[in-house]
């Protein structure tokens, strides 16, 4: 009877790994493995973070946005796979824990700030994904003995960046992001997002926060577009 009930449930709501479409598992070990690797520096793939006269913002990513990792992210964001919430939150917590020893040397208060998601996207998904990841990142940092708190101080408005050209994303990103509540002056900020591609939205968040005298020291993300070039790993910039 139990086997029959499971078969009926899978007919109504099929279960498959979002990375490789392997049936009858939420995710397979092979597709889950990259999310357990140590994070890597990914800012070299985000050209919009290159600002003349200053070092690029350090960005840490857990996986490259290709293959099975891309499939898992797409299912999580666009296919109502809410069962992946805890999976990706834990991956972000591990990423933050890896970076925490470096953040311990940053003077002043430490705020973990999610890159804002559009309200329409949050309603459609039933969850604020960047906000969820920000809380997971704060948890990972605190577990390593570094004091940090989540601050929802950025908001977005207008048309989103998806399905736009890279040039359109760059031109419109700054106008879409604003500070709703400024962090205390001198606050060190860790930006958190789900993925990074061109870096236009992340650069807009940095500019908005710096206008309020907040220093963005690094960014954490689940997945990043692969880069064809390599930059040396150099501190927090």
Phi, psi and omega in degrees: 000320179296318179296320178295321179295319179295318180297320179294318180297321180289334175290320180284312180234089182299142178248129179205152176295126181288346180274324184227359179068022174294130189282154171068021171221144178293321171201145182271163182296323182295318181283334179280336187303316182300335182281357176257357179286160175294144180293160181230161178283129190233007184293340181294341178269357182248090187298332182286353175274352177282110179240128184301130174090004179214151179290151179293149177296128176294130179236128178252132179233152180273321184214159174279143185278065179217163173056226184294328178297319177296319179297321181290319178296316181298319179294321180295318185275324192239353184239023174059033177272071181292345176292348178270357181304307182294322180302310183284329175298318178294323177297320178293321178299319178294321178299313180296322179297325179294322183274342187308317180302327177286322179293336180298336182274354181282126180287154176086180180290150181244122179244133175261115188243121177284140170294129189290139173262151176296144180299323180296321178293318179296319178295317182295323182275339183076016181199146173270096188295311177299322178297319177300316180292325179297317178295323177294320179296317178299321178298317180295322179293314181296325179297337177267011175086015180253126181287131179202152176219151181278134176231120177270082187248001179244142176228159180230154180213159177089190184290141180287174184271344184291148182063023173249161176286162179300322180293319178296320179298320181293317182291325186264348187298314183298322181290336184274345185247132175216163180269123179271330179210112187290136173295163177300141180306137180085000179294135175271127187249136170249114179276141181231132177217169180279313178221160174228131179243271180282337183089005184296313180294319179297319178296323178294321177295319178299314181297317180296319181289321180293332174298338179257018176068023174262137182261117177275118186261333180193171177223145178241138180214156179288313186219150182223147175297132180299149180250147176272351180240165182231131173249152177291150176282114184227091171048215182257006176079000000 
